[in-house]
């Protein structure tokens, strides 16, 4: 027998086409975490600068147009808005890391964390429930459309969700309120009541409204991936082994076609985080989206910065989890150049 030996390196000066060895899954996780930290640091800097460079004076907005220049200047001094920008940024970063706070609200005169933290739960529940609805709608419809390619069911599944995605979230939300809240009385017309059950009932319509916007692109992605996989040789081999069609579709086809859809789902969940502003406004949900809308109207810089930073952390976390889930489904993504 010939003993297997380690492959010799190339000596012709050309690059070795074989992928270099990495430190395993932990190295992949480490690089993704480092990338996430860099993104968050950039968001901290950009959020602070943009909010201080946009037109509008929070002191003038608070006192009104008839306020004297002396009163406006006194309030700006009280809030520290007359200090140099770099000095304000230093205070901002120091308070962020020592108190997990972006400063006192200029409008409510309380720490911004006391306004943000109580509203985190309902917003996260809304995003998670919208993601669950998206998966529950996408998977069966995409499988059905792929199995019934170019038939009536396939055409209907591709057309109807696309129409729903083209409708504004404001209009879809109002339509659901009128139908299921006013006429059928199945769900409340607004708000999320206390307790798990009342909170769930109050978030069903908002979550479905948010899910309608992202379901069509997920269906198209999963359907296209499944059609490619269905033409593969190993699927023909699996069917030749007399495996049930359900097992072939779920265990072989759906899993191998899931990576692009997982990536899209992560990106669209990140989109939903910002989209909660409209949905929470329509359904009168006291979450971070509603708080962000009011704070922007009031030029309440510390609260806007706090909400924006929290949204950024959630988006980065969702993208990180998406990368890890995709690499778990397809380990080839851990190789150099295999990730996004």
C-alpha positions as CSV (number, residue, x, y, z in Angstrom):
1,X,0.0,0.0,0.0
2,X,1.2,3.5,-0.7
3,X,1.2,5.8,2.3
4,X,-0.7,9.0,2.0
5,X,1.5,12.0,2.3
6,X,0.9,15.7,2.9
7,X,0.4,17.6,-0.4
8,X,3.5,19.5,-1.4
9,X,3.2,23.3,-1.9
10,X,3.3,24.6,-5.5
11,X,6.7,25.7,-6.7
12,X,5.7,27.3,-10.0
13,X,4.9,30.6,-8.5
14,X,1.2,30.4,-9.0
15,X,-1.4,30.5,-6.2
16,X,-2.6,27.3,-4.8
17,X,-6.3,26.9,-5.8
18,X,-7.1,24.8,-2.7
19,X,-8.8,26.8,0.1
20,X,-6.5,27.6,3.0
21,X,-7.2,26.0,6.3
22,X,-9.0,28.1,8.8
23,X,-9.2,27.9,12.6
24,X,-12.5,26.1,12.4
25,X,-15.9,27.4,13.3
26,X,-14.6,29.4,16.2
27,X,-12.4,31.4,14.0
28,X,-15.4,32.1,11.7
29,X,-17.4,33.2,14.7
30,X,-14.5,35.4,16.0
31,X,-14.2,37.2,12.6
32,X,-18.0,37.8,12.5
33,X,-18.0,39.2,16.0
34,X,-15.1,41.5,15.2
35,X,-16.9,42.7,12.1
36,X,-20.1,43.3,14.2
37,X,-18.2,45.4,16.8
38,X,-16.6,47.5,14.0
39,X,-20.1,48.2,12.6
40,X,-21.5,49.2,15.9
41,X,-18.6,51.6,16.6
42,X,-19.2,53.2,13.2
43,X,-22.9,53.5,13.9
44,X,-22.1,55.3,17.2
45,X,-20.0,57.9,15.5
46,X,-22.3,58.4,12.5
47,X,-25.5,58.6,14.6
48,X,-24.0,61.3,16.9
49,X,-22.7,63.4,14.0
50,X,-25.7,63.2,11.7
51,X,-28.2,64.2,14.5
52,X,-26.0,67.2,15.3
53,X,-25.6,68.3,11.7
54,X,-29.2,68.2,10.6
55,X,-31.1,71.5,10.6
56,X,-33.2,72.5,13.6
57,X,-32.5,73.6,17.1
58,X,-34.0,71.5,20.0
59,X,-33.9,74.5,22.3
60,X,-35.8,76.6,19.8
61,X,-38.3,73.8,19.3
62,X,-38.9,73.4,23.0
63,X,-39.4,77.1,23.7
64,X,-41.3,78.0,20.5
65,X,-40.8,80.6,17.9
66,X,-41.6,83.5,20.2
67,X,-38.7,82.7,22.6
68,X,-36.1,85.4,23.0
69,X,-32.5,84.7,21.9
70,X,-31.3,84.9,25.5
71,X,-33.8,82.2,26.6
72,X,-32.7,80.0,23.7
73,X,-29.1,80.5,24.5
74,X,-29.6,79.8,28.2
75,X,-31.4,76.5,27.4
76,X,-28.7,75.5,25.0
77,X,-26.1,76.1,27.7
78,X,-28.2,74.1,30.2
79,X,-28.3,71.1,27.8
80,X,-24.6,71.5,26.8
81,X,-25.4,72.1,23.2
82,X,-23.1,75.2,23.1
83,X,-20.0,73.1,23.8
84,X,-17.6,72.0,21.0
85,X,-18.8,69.0,19.1
86,X,-15.8,66.8,20.1
87,X,-16.5,67.6,23.8
88,X,-20.2,66.6,23.4
89,X,-19.1,63.4,21.7
90,X,-16.7,62.5,24.5
91,X,-19.4,63.0,27.1
92,X,-21.8,61.0,25.0
93,X,-19.4,58.0,24.7
94,X,-18.4,58.1,28.4
95,X,-22.0,58.0,29.5
96,X,-22.9,55.3,27.0
97,X,-20.3,52.9,28.4
98,X,-20.7,53.9,32.1
99,X,-24.4,54.2,32.4
100,X,-25.8,52.5,29.2
101,X,-27.4,55.8,28.5
102,X,-27.2,58.4,25.8
103,X,-28.1,61.3,28.0
104,X,-31.1,62.9,29.5
105,X,-34.1,63.5,27.3
106,X,-34.4,67.1,26.2
107,X,-38.2,66.8,26.2
108,X,-39.1,64.6,29.2
109,X,-36.1,65.6,31.3
110,X,-35.4,61.9,32.3
111,X,-32.6,59.6,31.4
112,X,-33.1,58.2,27.9
113,X,-32.8,54.6,29.1
114,X,-35.9,55.0,31.3
115,X,-37.8,55.7,28.1
116,X,-36.2,53.1,25.9
117,X,-35.9,50.0,28.1
118,X,-39.6,49.6,29.0
119,X,-40.4,49.6,25.3
120,X,-37.8,47.1,24.1
121,X,-39.9,44.1,24.9
122,X,-42.9,44.9,22.8
123,X,-40.9,45.9,19.8
124,X,-38.8,42.8,19.9
125,X,-41.9,40.7,20.3
126,X,-43.4,42.4,17.2
127,X,-40.3,41.7,15.1
128,X,-40.0,38.1,16.3
129,X,-43.7,37.4,15.6
130,X,-43.4,39.0,12.2
131,X,-40.4,36.7,11.4
132,X,-42.4,33.6,12.6
133,X,-45.4,34.6,10.4
134,X,-43.0,35.1,7.5
135,X,-41.5,31.6,7.9
136,X,-44.9,30.0,8.3
137,X,-46.2,31.6,5.2
138,X,-43.1,31.3,3.0
139,X,-42.1,27.6,3.5
140,X,-45.4,25.9,2.5
141,X,-46.2,28.3,-0.3
142,X,-42.6,28.1,-1.8
143,X,-42.7,24.3,-1.7
144,X,-46.1,24.2,-3.3
145,X,-45.0,26.7,-6.0
146,X,-41.9,24.7,-6.7
147,X,-43.7,21.4,-6.9
148,X,-46.4,22.9,-9.1
149,X,-44.0,24.8,-11.4
150,X,-45.8,26.9,-14.1
151,X,-49.2,25.6,-13.1
152,X,-52.1,27.7,-11.8
153,X,-51.0,27.3,-8.1
154,X,-47.5,28.5,-9.0
155,X,-48.8,31.6,-10.8
156,X,-51.3,32.5,-8.0
157,X,-48.6,32.1,-5.3
158,X,-46.2,34.4,-7.2
159,X,-48.8,37.1,-8.1
160,X,-50.9,37.6,-5.0
161,X,-48.2,38.1,-2.4
162,X,-46.4,40.5,-4.8
163,X,-49.6,42.6,-4.9
164,X,-49.7,42.6,-1.1
165,X,-46.0,43.7,-1.0
166,X,-46.8,46.6,-3.2
167,X,-49.4,48.0,-0.9
168,X,-48.3,50.5,1.8
169,X,-48.1,49.2,5.3
170,X,-50.4,52.0,6.4
171,X,-53.2,50.9,4.1
172,X,-52.7,47.1,4.9
173,X,-52.8,47.9,8.6
174,X,-56.0,49.9,8.4
175,X,-57.6,47.3,6.2
176,X,-56.8,44.5,8.8
177,X,-58.1,46.7,11.6
178,X,-61.4,47.3,9.8
179,X,-61.9,43.7,8.9
180,X,-60.6,41.7,11.9
181,X,-61.0,44.4,14.6
182,X,-64.1,46.4,13.8
183,X,-66.3,43.9,11.9
184,X,-65.2,40.4,13.2
185,X,-63.9,41.5,16.6
186,X,-61.2,38.8,16.5
187,X,-58.4,41.1,17.5
188,X,-58.1,44.5,19.2
189,X,-58.0,47.6,16.9
190,X,-54.8,48.9,18.6
191,X,-52.5,48.6,21.5
192,X,-51.0,45.6,23.2
193,X,-52.7,44.9,26.5
194,X,-51.0,43.6,29.7
195,X,-50.3,39.9,30.1
196,X,-48.9,37.4,27.6
197,X,-52.3,36.5,25.9
198,X,-53.5,40.1,25.5
199,X,-50.0,41.1,24.3
200,X,-50.1,38.3,21.7
201,X,-53.6,39.2,20.5
202,X,-52.6,42.8,20.2
203,X,-49.5,42.0,18.1
204,X,-51.0,39.5,15.7
205,X,-52.3,42.1,13.2
206,X,-49.2,44.4,13.4
207,X,-46.9,41.4,12.9
208,X,-48.9,40.1,10.0
209,X,-48.8,43.6,8.4
210,X,-45.0,43.7,8.7
211,X,-44.7,40.2,7.4
212,X,-46.7,40.9,4.2
213,X,-44.0,43.3,3.1
214,X,-41.2,40.6,3.1
215,X,-43.0,37.4,2.3
216,X,-43.0,37.7,-1.6
217,X,-39.2,38.1,-1.9
218,X,-38.7,35.1,0.5
219,X,-41.1,33.0,-1.5
220,X,-39.4,33.8,-4.8
221,X,-36.0,33.1,-3.3
222,X,-36.9,29.7,-1.8
223,X,-38.9,28.7,-4.8
224,X,-36.0,29.5,-7.2
225,X,-33.5,27.6,-4.9
226,X,-35.8,24.6,-4.7
227,X,-36.2,24.4,-8.5
228,X,-32.5,24.3,-8.9
229,X,-32.1,21.6,-6.3
230,X,-34.9,19.5,-7.7
231,X,-32.9,19.2,-10.9
232,X,-29.9,17.8,-9.1
233,X,-28.7,14.2,-9.5
234,X,-28.8,13.5,-5.8
235,X,-32.5,14.3,-5.6
236,X,-33.1,11.7,-8.4
237,X,-31.0,9.3,-6.4
238,X,-33.1,10.0,-3.2
239,X,-36.3,9.3,-5.1
240,X,-34.8,6.2,-6.6
241,X,-34.4,4.9,-3.0
242,X,-38.1,5.0,-2.6
243,X,-38.0,7.9,-0.1
244,X,-41.3,9.6,0.4
245,X,-41.8,12.8,-1.5
246,X,-42.4,14.7,1.8
247,X,-39.0,13.6,3.1
248,X,-37.3,14.4,-0.2
249,X,-38.7,17.9,-0.2
250,X,-38.1,18.8,3.5
251,X,-34.9,16.9,4.3
252,X,-33.1,17.3,1.0
253,X,-34.6,20.0,-1.2
254,X,-35.6,22.6,1.3
255,X,-32.4,22.4,3.4
256,X,-30.1,22.8,0.4
257,X,-32.1,25.7,-0.9
258,X,-32.4,27.4,2.5
259,X,-29.1,29.3,2.6
260,X,-30.1,32.2,0.2
261,X,-33.5,32.4,1.9
262,X,-31.9,32.5,5.4
263,X,-29.7,35.4,4.2
264,X,-32.7,37.3,2.8
265,X,-34.8,36.6,6.0
266,X,-32.0,38.1,8.1
267,X,-31.8,41.2,5.9
268,X,-35.6,41.7,5.9
269,X,-35.8,41.2,9.7
270,X,-33.3,43.9,10.0
271,X,-35.5,46.0,7.6
272,X,-38.5,45.2,9.9
273,X,-36.7,46.7,12.9
274,X,-36.8,50.1,11.2
275,X,-40.2,49.4,9.7
276,X,-41.8,49.2,13.1
277,X,-42.1,53.0,13.1
278,X,-45.0,52.9,10.7
279,X,-46.6,49.7,12.0
280,X,-46.5,50.8,15.7
281,X,-47.9,54.2,14.7
282,X,-50.9,52.6,12.9
283,X,-51.7,50.2,15.6
284,X,-51.0,52.6,18.5
285,X,-48.3,50.3,20.1
286,X,-46.2,52.0,22.7
287,X,-42.9,50.6,21.4
288,X,-39.5,52.0,20.2
289,X,-40.9,52.9,16.8
290,X,-43.5,55.2,18.2
291,X,-40.9,56.6,20.6
292,X,-38.5,57.3,17.8
293,X,-41.2,59.1,15.7
294,X,-42.1,61.4,18.7
295,X,-38.4,62.0,19.5
296,X,-37.6,63.1,16.0
297,X,-40.5,65.4,16.0
298,X,-39.4,67.0,19.3
299,X,-35.7,67.1,18.2
300,X,-34.9,65.0,21.3
301,X,-31.4,64.1,20.3
302,X,-30.4,61.8,23.2
303,X,-33.5,59.6,22.8
304,X,-33.2,59.4,19.0
305,X,-29.5,58.4,19.5
306,X,-30.5,55.7,22.0
307,X,-33.2,54.2,19.9
308,X,-31.0,54.3,16.8
309,X,-28.1,52.6,18.6
310,X,-30.4,49.9,19.9
311,X,-31.8,49.3,16.4
312,X,-28.3,49.1,15.1
313,X,-27.3,46.5,17.7
314,X,-30.4,44.4,16.9
315,X,-29.7,44.6,13.1
316,X,-26.0,43.6,13.6
317,X,-27.1,40.8,15.9
318,X,-29.7,39.5,13.4
319,X,-27.1,39.6,10.6
320,X,-24.6,37.7,12.8
321,X,-27.1,35.0,13.7
322,X,-28.0,34.8,10.0
323,X,-24.3,34.2,9.1
324,X,-24.0,31.5,11.8
325,X,-27.2,29.8,10.8
326,X,-26.2,29.8,7.1
327,X,-22.7,28.4,7.9
328,X,-24.4,25.7,10.0
329,X,-26.5,24.7,7.0
330,X,-23.6,25.0,4.5
331,X,-20.2,24.7,6.1
332,X,-18.5,25.8,2.9
333,X,-19.4,29.4,3.9
334,X,-16.7,29.2,6.6
335,X,-14.0,29.0,4.0
336,X,-12.2,32.2,2.8
337,X,-14.4,34.0,0.3
338,X,-17.3,31.8,1.1
339,X,-19.1,34.3,3.3
340,X,-21.0,37.3,2.3
